[in-house]
Amino acid sequence: MKDTLFINDLVIPCIIGTFAAEREEKQPVMVTIALSVDTAKAAQTDNLKDAVDYYKIYQKVVSFVSSS
């Protein structure tokens, strides 16, 4: 079973821009994600350990965007 997980309008402060003045302070970047996930096992077992961990996804996205 595939479902779509949405994370909408996640604002992440990061260094962006091409000019030095733009890169002096963090600027907000808004990210929206649609992620296709297999939820069959979680639906079948009703066990939290089989569910999608939204927080881990959030952490990975924030880490990637803020470091690039």
PyMOL Python script that loads the backbone (N, CA, C, O; Angstrom):
from pymol import cmd

cmd.read_pdbstr("""\
ATOM      1  N   MET A   1       0.854  -1.173   0.000  1.00  0.00           N
ATOM      2  CA  MET A   1       0.000   0.000   0.000  1.00  0.00           C
ATOM      3  C   MET A   1       0.899   1.234   0.000  1.00  0.00           C
ATOM      4  O   MET A   1       1.715   1.414   0.904  1.00  0.00           O
ATOM      5  N   LYS A   2       0.746   2.075  -1.008  1.00  0.00           N
ATOM      6  CA  LYS A   2       1.523   3.315  -1.093  1.00  0.00           C
ATOM      7  C   LYS A   2       0.618   4.489  -0.728  1.00  0.00           C
ATOM      8  O   LYS A   2      -0.507   4.607  -1.214  1.00  0.00           O
ATOM      9  N   ASP A   3       1.131   5.333   0.125  1.00  0.00           N
ATOM     10  CA  ASP A   3       0.462   6.568   0.485  1.00  0.00           C
ATOM     11  C   ASP A   3       1.419   7.712   0.233  1.00  0.00           C
ATOM     12  O   ASP A   3       2.625   7.510   0.087  1.00  0.00           O
ATOM     13  N   THR A   4       0.885   8.892   0.184  1.00  0.00           N
ATOM     14  CA  THR A   4       1.719  10.072   0.000  1.00  0.00           C
ATOM     15  C   THR A   4       1.752  10.859   1.295  1.00  0.00           C
ATOM     16  O   THR A   4       0.719  11.244   1.842  1.00  0.00           O
ATOM     17  N   LEU A   5       2.952  11.085   1.765  1.00  0.00           N
ATOM     18  CA  LEU A   5       3.190  11.875   2.969  1.00  0.00           C
ATOM     19  C   LEU A   5       3.553  13.290   2.521  1.00  0.00           C
ATOM     20  O   LEU A   5       4.457  13.477   1.707  1.00  0.00           O
ATOM     21  N   PHE A   6       2.857  14.267   3.046  1.00  0.00           N
ATOM     22  CA  PHE A   6       3.122  15.656   2.704  1.00  0.00           C
ATOM     23  C   PHE A   6       3.692  16.394   3.908  1.00  0.00           C
ATOM     24  O   PHE A   6       3.214  16.253   5.034  1.00  0.00           O
ATOM     25  N   ILE A   7       4.710  17.171   3.641  1.00  0.00           N
ATOM     26  CA  ILE A   7       5.213  18.138   4.616  1.00  0.00           C
ATOM     27  C   ILE A   7       5.136  19.470   3.884  1.00  0.00           C
ATOM     28  O   ILE A   7       5.885  19.718   2.939  1.00  0.00           O
ATOM     29  N   ASN A   8       4.234  20.312   4.327  1.00  0.00           N
ATOM     30  CA  ASN A   8       3.968  21.565   3.623  1.00  0.00           C
ATOM     31  C   ASN A   8       4.569  22.767   4.337  1.00  0.00           C
ATOM     32  O   ASN A   8       4.493  22.898   5.559  1.00  0.00           O
ATOM     33  N   ASP A   9       5.170  23.638   3.534  1.00  0.00           N
ATOM     34  CA  ASP A   9       5.629  24.951   4.000  1.00  0.00           C
ATOM     35  C   ASP A   9       6.579  24.883   5.192  1.00  0.00           C
ATOM     36  O   ASP A   9       6.452  25.654   6.143  1.00  0.00           O
ATOM     37  N   LEU A  10       7.515  23.968   5.132  1.00  0.00           N
ATOM     38  CA  LEU A  10       8.550  23.863   6.165  1.00  0.00           C
ATOM     39  C   LEU A  10       9.567  24.973   5.919  1.00  0.00           C
ATOM     40  O   LEU A  10      10.191  25.018   4.859  1.00  0.00           O
ATOM     41  N   VAL A  11       9.736  25.853   6.878  1.00  0.00           N
ATOM     42  CA  VAL A  11      10.665  26.980   6.731  1.00  0.00           C
ATOM     43  C   VAL A  11      11.968  26.641   7.445  1.00  0.00           C
ATOM     44  O   VAL A  11      11.985  26.330   8.636  1.00  0.00           O
ATOM     45  N   ILE A  12      13.068  26.710   6.678  1.00  0.00           N
ATOM     46  CA  ILE A  12      14.381  26.335   7.195  1.00  0.00           C
ATOM     47  C   ILE A  12      15.339  27.505   6.961  1.00  0.00           C
ATOM     48  O   ILE A  12      15.509  27.943   5.823  1.00  0.00           O
ATOM     49  N   PRO A  13      15.962  28.011   8.017  1.00  0.00           N
ATOM     50  CA  PRO A  13      16.947  29.079   7.817  1.00  0.00           C
ATOM     51  C   PRO A  13      18.256  28.492   7.283  1.00  0.00           C
ATOM     52  O   PRO A  13      18.788  27.524   7.828  1.00  0.00           O
ATOM     53  N   CYS A  14      18.760  29.093   6.211  1.00  0.00           N
ATOM     54  CA  CYS A  14      20.033  28.612   5.664  1.00  0.00           C
ATOM     55  C   CYS A  14      20.740  29.726   4.905  1.00  0.00           C
ATOM     56  O   CYS A  14      20.155  30.759   4.579  1.00  0.00           O
ATOM     57  N   ILE A  15      21.999  29.485   4.640  1.00  0.00           N
ATOM     58  CA  ILE A  15      22.811  30.428   3.880  1.00  0.00           C
ATOM     59  C   ILE A  15      22.583  30.150   2.405  1.00  0.00           C
ATOM     60  O   ILE A  15      22.873  29.058   1.916  1.00  0.00           O
ATOM     61  N   ILE A  16      22.057  31.157   1.690  1.00  0.00           N
ATOM     62  CA  ILE A  16      21.843  31.018   0.246  1.00  0.00           C
ATOM     63  C   ILE A  16      22.269  32.309  -0.446  1.00  0.00           C
ATOM     64  O   ILE A  16      22.470  33.336   0.201  1.00  0.00           O
ATOM     65  N   GLY A  17      22.401  32.244  -1.741  1.00  0.00           N
ATOM     66  CA  GLY A  17      22.727  33.424  -2.529  1.00  0.00           C
ATOM     67  C   GLY A  17      24.050  33.266  -3.244  1.00  0.00           C
ATOM     68  O   GLY A  17      24.842  32.377  -2.931  1.00  0.00           O
ATOM     69  N   THR A  18      24.279  34.147  -4.217  1.00  0.00           N
ATOM     70  CA  THR A  18      25.515  34.090  -4.992  1.00  0.00           C
ATOM     71  C   THR A  18      26.500  35.181  -4.587  1.00  0.00           C
ATOM     72  O   THR A  18      27.709  35.035  -4.768  1.00  0.00           O
ATOM     73  N   PHE A  19      25.978  36.266  -4.041  1.00  0.00           N
ATOM     74  CA  PHE A  19      26.843  37.376  -3.653  1.00  0.00           C
ATOM     75  C   PHE A  19      27.214  37.264  -2.175  1.00  0.00           C
ATOM     76  O   PHE A  19      26.445  36.740  -1.369  1.00  0.00           O
ATOM     77  N   ALA A  20      28.390  37.758  -1.834  1.00  0.00           N
ATOM     78  CA  ALA A  20      28.890  37.666  -0.456  1.00  0.00           C
ATOM     79  C   ALA A  20      27.913  38.281   0.543  1.00  0.00           C
ATOM     80  O   ALA A  20      27.713  37.737   1.629  1.00  0.00           O
ATOM     81  N   ALA A  21      27.310  39.399   0.187  1.00  0.00           N
ATOM     82  CA  ALA A  21      26.368  40.061   1.101  1.00  0.00           C
ATOM     83  C   ALA A  21      25.147  39.187   1.378  1.00  0.00           C
ATOM     84  O   ALA A  21      24.585  39.224   2.473  1.00  0.00           O
ATOM     85  N   GLU A  22      24.743  38.409   0.389  1.00  0.00           N
ATOM     86  CA  GLU A  22      23.595  37.505   0.568  1.00  0.00           C
ATOM     87  C   GLU A  22      23.938  36.353   1.499  1.00  0.00           C
ATOM     88  O   GLU A  22      23.060  35.785   2.149  1.00  0.00           O
ATOM     89  N   ARG A  23      25.210  36.015   1.559  1.00  0.00           N
ATOM     90  CA  ARG A  23      25.633  34.836   2.304  1.00  0.00           C
ATOM     91  C   ARG A  23      26.098  35.167   3.723  1.00  0.00           C
ATOM     92  O   ARG A  23      26.665  34.307   4.396  1.00  0.00           O
ATOM     93  N   GLU A  24      25.870  36.382   4.182  1.00  0.00           N
ATOM     94  CA  GLU A  24      26.290  36.781   5.516  1.00  0.00           C
ATOM     95  C   GLU A  24      25.329  36.322   6.605  1.00  0.00           C
ATOM     96  O   GLU A  24      25.748  36.007   7.719  1.00  0.00           O
ATOM     97  N   GLU A  25      24.049  36.285   6.280  1.00  0.00           N
ATOM     98  CA  GLU A  25      23.047  35.894   7.270  1.00  0.00           C
ATOM     99  C   GLU A  25      22.141  34.809   6.687  1.00  0.00           C
ATOM    100  O   GLU A  25      21.910  34.746   5.479  1.00  0.00           O
ATOM    101  N   LYS A  26      21.643  33.968   7.570  1.00  0.00           N
ATOM    102  CA  LYS A  26      20.719  32.930   7.132  1.00  0.00           C
ATOM    103  C   LYS A  26      19.427  33.569   6.654  1.00  0.00           C
ATOM    104  O   LYS A  26      18.953  34.561   7.207  1.00  0.00           O
ATOM    105  N   GLN A  27      18.877  32.971   5.614  1.00  0.00           N
ATOM    106  CA  GLN A  27      17.618  33.426   5.046  1.00  0.00           C
ATOM    107  C   GLN A  27      16.624  32.273   5.089  1.00  0.00           C
ATOM    108  O   GLN A  27      17.024  31.113   4.987  1.00  0.00           O
ATOM    109  N   PRO A  28      15.343  32.569   5.238  1.00  0.00           N
ATOM    110  CA  PRO A  28      14.365  31.482   5.283  1.00  0.00           C
ATOM    111  C   PRO A  28      14.127  30.879   3.894  1.00  0.00           C
ATOM    112  O   PRO A  28      13.950  31.596   2.910  1.00  0.00           O
ATOM    113  N   VAL A  29      14.126  29.579   3.845  1.00  0.00           N
ATOM    114  CA  VAL A  29      13.800  28.841   2.633  1.00  0.00           C
ATOM    115  C   VAL A  29      12.584  27.974   2.959  1.00  0.00           C
ATOM    116  O   VAL A  29      12.576  27.259   3.961  1.00  0.00           O
ATOM    117  N   MET A  30      11.565  28.043   2.112  1.00  0.00           N
ATOM    118  CA  MET A  30      10.356  27.259   2.341  1.00  0.00           C
ATOM    119  C   MET A  30      10.389  26.016   1.455  1.00  0.00           C
ATOM    120  O   MET A  30      10.623  26.097   0.249  1.00  0.00           O
ATOM    121  N   VAL A  31      10.148  24.868   2.080  1.00  0.00           N
ATOM    122  CA  VAL A  31      10.206  23.582   1.390  1.00  0.00           C
ATOM    123  C   VAL A  31       8.870  22.868   1.551  1.00  0.00           C
ATOM    124  O   VAL A  31       8.300  22.836   2.642  1.00  0.00           O
ATOM    125  N   THR A  32       8.379  22.300   0.463  1.00  0.00           N
ATOM    126  CA  THR A  32       7.203  21.437   0.500  1.00  0.00           C
ATOM    127  C   THR A  32       7.609  20.103  -0.109  1.00  0.00           C
ATOM    128  O   THR A  32       8.231  20.060  -1.170  1.00  0.00           O
ATOM    129  N   ILE A  33       7.257  19.017   0.567  1.00  0.00           N
ATOM    130  CA  ILE A  33       7.681  17.684   0.150  1.00  0.00           C
ATOM    131  C   ILE A  33       6.462  16.782  -0.007  1.00  0.00           C
ATOM    132  O   ILE A  33       5.553  16.793   0.822  1.00  0.00           O
ATOM    133  N   ALA A  34       6.462  16.005  -1.082  1.00  0.00           N
ATOM    134  CA  ALA A  34       5.483  14.932  -1.253  1.00  0.00           C
ATOM    135  C   ALA A  34       6.300  13.652  -1.377  1.00  0.00           C
ATOM    136  O   ALA A  34       7.079  13.496  -2.317  1.00  0.00           O
ATOM    137  N   LEU A  35       6.123  12.753  -0.441  1.00  0.00           N
ATOM    138  CA  LEU A  35       6.940  11.548  -0.367  1.00  0.00           C
ATOM    139  C   LEU A  35       6.047  10.320  -0.436  1.00  0.00           C
ATOM    140  O   LEU A  35       5.142  10.161   0.384  1.00  0.00           O
ATOM    141  N   SER A  36       6.292   9.463  -1.397  1.00  0.00           N
ATOM    142  CA  SER A  36       5.536   8.218  -1.519  1.00  0.00           C
ATOM    143  C   SER A  36       6.126   7.188  -0.566  1.00  0.00           C
ATOM    144  O   SER A  36       7.315   6.878  -0.633  1.00  0.00           O
ATOM    145  N   VAL A  37       5.286   6.658   0.323  1.00  0.00           N
ATOM    146  CA  VAL A  37       5.758   5.712   1.327  1.00  0.00           C
ATOM    147  C   VAL A  37       4.887   4.460   1.335  1.00  0.00           C
ATOM    148  O   VAL A  37       3.686   4.518   1.072  1.00  0.00           O
ATOM    149  N   ASP A  38       5.510   3.345   1.639  1.00  0.00           N
ATOM    150  CA  ASP A  38       4.792   2.076   1.757  1.00  0.00           C
ATOM    151  C   ASP A  38       4.298   1.939   3.193  1.00  0.00           C
ATOM    152  O   ASP A  38       5.094   1.825   4.125  1.00  0.00           O
ATOM    153  N   THR A  39       2.993   1.952   3.360  1.00  0.00           N
ATOM    154  CA  THR A  39       2.406   1.899   4.701  1.00  0.00           C
ATOM    155  C   THR A  39       1.740   0.556   4.989  1.00  0.00           C
ATOM    156  O   THR A  39       1.050   0.403   5.997  1.00  0.00           O
ATOM    157  N   ALA A  40       1.948  -0.410   4.105  1.00  0.00           N
ATOM    158  CA  ALA A  40       1.251  -1.693   4.232  1.00  0.00           C
ATOM    159  C   ALA A  40       1.571  -2.404   5.546  1.00  0.00           C
ATOM    160  O   ALA A  40       0.666  -2.879   6.233  1.00  0.00           O
ATOM    161  N   LYS A  41       2.844  -2.477   5.892  1.00  0.00           N
ATOM    162  CA  LYS A  41       3.222  -3.195   7.105  1.00  0.00           C
ATOM    163  C   LYS A  41       2.648  -2.516   8.348  1.00  0.00           C
ATOM    164  O   LYS A  41       2.133  -3.188   9.241  1.00  0.00           O
ATOM    165  N   ALA A  42       2.734  -1.205   8.406  1.00  0.00           N
ATOM    166  CA  ALA A  42       2.195  -0.481   9.555  1.00  0.00           C
ATOM    167  C   ALA A  42       0.684  -0.662   9.661  1.00  0.00           C
ATOM    168  O   ALA A  42       0.146  -0.807  10.758  1.00  0.00           O
ATOM    169  N   ALA A  43       0.006  -0.653   8.524  1.00  0.00           N
ATOM    170  CA  ALA A  43      -1.444  -0.848   8.529  1.00  0.00           C
ATOM    171  C   ALA A  43      -1.810  -2.266   8.973  1.00  0.00           C
ATOM    172  O   ALA A  43      -2.815  -2.479   9.652  1.00  0.00           O
ATOM    173  N   GLN A  44      -0.989  -3.213   8.583  1.00  0.00           N
ATOM    174  CA  GLN A  44      -1.260  -4.617   8.918  1.00  0.00           C
ATOM    175  C   GLN A  44      -0.973  -4.921  10.392  1.00  0.00           C
ATOM    176  O   GLN A  44      -1.749  -5.608  11.055  1.00  0.00           O
ATOM    177  N   THR A  45       0.148  -4.401  10.894  1.00  0.00           N
ATOM    178  CA  THR A  45       0.557  -4.746  12.259  1.00  0.00           C
ATOM    179  C   THR A  45       0.015  -3.789  13.312  1.00  0.00           C
ATOM    180  O   THR A  45      -0.087  -4.144  14.486  1.00  0.00           O
ATOM    181  N   ASP A  46      -0.331  -2.578  12.891  1.00  0.00           N
ATOM    182  CA  ASP A  46      -0.763  -1.528  13.813  1.00  0.00           C
ATOM    183  C   ASP A  46       0.288  -1.299  14.900  1.00  0.00           C
ATOM    184  O   ASP A  46      -0.034  -0.995  16.049  1.00  0.00           O
ATOM    185  N   ASN A  47       1.548  -1.452  14.506  1.00  0.00           N
ATOM    186  CA  ASN A  47       2.675  -1.297  15.424  1.00  0.00           C
ATOM    187  C   ASN A  47       3.414  -0.008  15.076  1.00  0.00           C
ATOM    188  O   ASN A  47       3.776   0.211  13.920  1.00  0.00           O
ATOM    189  N   LEU A  48       3.635   0.828  16.059  1.00  0.00           N
ATOM    190  CA  LEU A  48       4.286   2.114  15.844  1.00  0.00           C
ATOM    191  C   LEU A  48       5.679   1.973  15.225  1.00  0.00           C
ATOM    192  O   LEU A  48       6.098   2.832  14.450  1.00  0.00           O
ATOM    193  N   LYS A  49       6.392   0.911  15.556  1.00  0.00           N
ATOM    194  CA  LYS A  49       7.748   0.739  15.002  1.00  0.00           C
ATOM    195  C   LYS A  49       7.738   0.506  13.490  1.00  0.00           C
ATOM    196  O   LYS A  49       8.768   0.652  12.832  1.00  0.00           O
ATOM    197  N   ASP A  50       6.578   0.144  12.941  1.00  0.00           N
ATOM    198  CA  ASP A  50       6.463  -0.068  11.498  1.00  0.00           C
ATOM    199  C   ASP A  50       5.950   1.174  10.765  1.00  0.00           C
ATOM    200  O   ASP A  50       5.857   1.175   9.538  1.00  0.00           O
ATOM    201  N   ALA A  51       5.623   2.213  11.503  1.00  0.00           N
ATOM    202  CA  ALA A  51       5.070   3.429  10.912  1.00  0.00           C
ATOM    203  C   ALA A  51       6.181   4.355  10.425  1.00  0.00           C
ATOM    204  O   ALA A  51       7.337   4.229  10.827  1.00  0.00           O
ATOM    205  N   VAL A  52       5.812   5.269   9.566  1.00  0.00           N
ATOM    206  CA  VAL A  52       6.744   6.281   9.078  1.00  0.00           C
ATOM    207  C   VAL A  52       7.042   7.253  10.215  1.00  0.00           C
ATOM    208  O   VAL A  52       6.131   7.735  10.888  1.00  0.00           O
ATOM    209  N   ASP A  53       8.306   7.531  10.417  1.00  0.00           N
ATOM    210  CA  ASP A  53       8.724   8.459  11.464  1.00  0.00           C
ATOM    211  C   ASP A  53       8.853   9.854  10.855  1.00  0.00           C
ATOM    212  O   ASP A  53       9.876  10.188  10.256  1.00  0.00           O
ATOM    213  N   TYR A  54       7.818  10.655  11.012  1.00  0.00           N
ATOM    214  CA  TYR A  54       7.800  11.996  10.448  1.00  0.00           C
ATOM    215  C   TYR A  54       8.963  12.828  10.964  1.00  0.00           C
ATOM    216  O   TYR A  54       9.548  13.613  10.218  1.00  0.00           O
ATOM    217  N   TYR A  55       9.295  12.662  12.223  1.00  0.00           N
ATOM    218  CA  TYR A  55      10.357  13.464  12.819  1.00  0.00           C
ATOM    219  C   TYR A  55      11.710  13.160  12.175  1.00  0.00           C
ATOM    220  O   TYR A  55      12.504  14.076  11.959  1.00  0.00           O
ATOM    221  N   LYS A  56      11.986  11.894  11.865  1.00  0.00           N
ATOM    222  CA  LYS A  56      13.250  11.547  11.203  1.00  0.00           C
ATOM    223  C   LYS A  56      13.313  12.172   9.812  1.00  0.00           C
ATOM    224  O   LYS A  56      14.364  12.656   9.394  1.00  0.00           O
ATOM    225  N   ILE A  57      12.202  12.160   9.105  1.00  0.00           N
ATOM    226  CA  ILE A  57      12.160  12.787   7.776  1.00  0.00           C
ATOM    227  C   ILE A  57      12.426  14.283   7.912  1.00  0.00           C
ATOM    228  O   ILE A  57      13.232  14.856   7.179  1.00  0.00           O
ATOM    229  N   TYR A  58      11.737  14.896   8.856  1.00  0.00           N
ATOM    230  CA  TYR A  58      11.935  16.324   9.127  1.00  0.00           C
ATOM    231  C   TYR A  58      13.408  16.622   9.411  1.00  0.00           C
ATOM    232  O   TYR A  58      13.969  17.561   8.846  1.00  0.00           O
ATOM    233  N   GLN A  59      14.037  15.834  10.281  1.00  0.00           N
ATOM    234  CA  GLN A  59      15.432  16.055  10.651  1.00  0.00           C
ATOM    235  C   GLN A  59      16.352  15.943   9.438  1.00  0.00           C
ATOM    236  O   GLN A  59      17.260  16.758   9.272  1.00  0.00           O
ATOM    237  N   LYS A  60      16.126  14.948   8.596  1.00  0.00           N
ATOM    238  CA  LYS A  60      16.973  14.764   7.414  1.00  0.00           C
ATOM    239  C   LYS A  60      16.818  15.919   6.426  1.00  0.00           C
ATOM    240  O   LYS A  60      17.803  16.383   5.851  1.00  0.00           O
ATOM    241  N   VAL A  61      15.598  16.376   6.233  1.00  0.00           N
ATOM    242  CA  VAL A  61      15.360  17.497   5.325  1.00  0.00           C
ATOM    243  C   VAL A  61      16.016  18.765   5.855  1.00  0.00           C
ATOM    244  O   VAL A  61      16.692  19.468   5.103  1.00  0.00           O
ATOM    245  N   VAL A  62      15.829  19.067   7.124  1.00  0.00           N
ATOM    246  CA  VAL A  62      16.429  20.255   7.723  1.00  0.00           C
ATOM    247  C   VAL A  62      17.957  20.171   7.640  1.00  0.00           C
ATOM    248  O   VAL A  62      18.613  21.155   7.300  1.00  0.00           O
ATOM    249  N   SER A  63      18.515  19.022   7.943  1.00  0.00           N
ATOM    250  CA  SER A  63      19.960  18.843   7.873  1.00  0.00           C
ATOM    251  C   SER A  63      20.493  19.054   6.461  1.00  0.00           C
ATOM    252  O   SER A  63      21.509  19.722   6.268  1.00  0.00           O
ATOM    253  N   PHE A  64      19.810  18.486   5.485  1.00  0.00           N
ATOM    254  CA  PHE A  64      20.248  18.608   4.078  1.00  0.00           C
ATOM    255  C   PHE A  64      20.160  20.053   3.604  1.00  0.00           C
ATOM    256  O   PHE A  64      21.121  20.589   3.052  1.00  0.00           O
ATOM    257  N   VAL A  65      19.010  20.681   3.818  1.00  0.00           N
ATOM    258  CA  VAL A  65      18.814  22.052   3.315  1.00  0.00           C
ATOM    259  C   VAL A  65      19.723  23.042   4.026  1.00  0.00           C
ATOM    260  O   VAL A  65      20.298  23.921   3.384  1.00  0.00           O
ATOM    261  N   SER A  66      19.861  22.916   5.322  1.00  0.00           N
ATOM    262  CA  SER A  66      20.669  23.895   6.054  1.00  0.00           C
ATOM    263  C   SER A  66      22.173  23.714   5.833  1.00  0.00           C
ATOM    264  O   SER A  66      22.953  24.621   6.125  1.00  0.00           O
ATOM    265  N   SER A  67      22.582  22.563   5.326  1.00  0.00           N
ATOM    266  CA  SER A  67      24.017  22.347   5.094  1.00  0.00           C
ATOM    267  C   SER A  67      24.418  22.541   3.640  1.00  0.00           C
ATOM    268  O   SER A  67      25.607  22.503   3.325  1.00  0.00           O
ATOM    269  N   SER A  68      23.469  22.744   2.756  1.00  0.00           N
ATOM    270  CA  SER A  68      23.827  22.870   1.331  1.00  0.00           C
ATOM    271  C   SER A  68      23.797  24.306   0.879  1.00  0.00           C
ATOM    272  O   SER A  68      24.072  24.591  -0.287  1.00  0.00           O
TER     273      SER A  68
END
""", "prot")
cmd.dss("prot")
cmd.show_as("cartoon", "prot")
cmd.util.cbc("prot")
cmd.orient("prot")
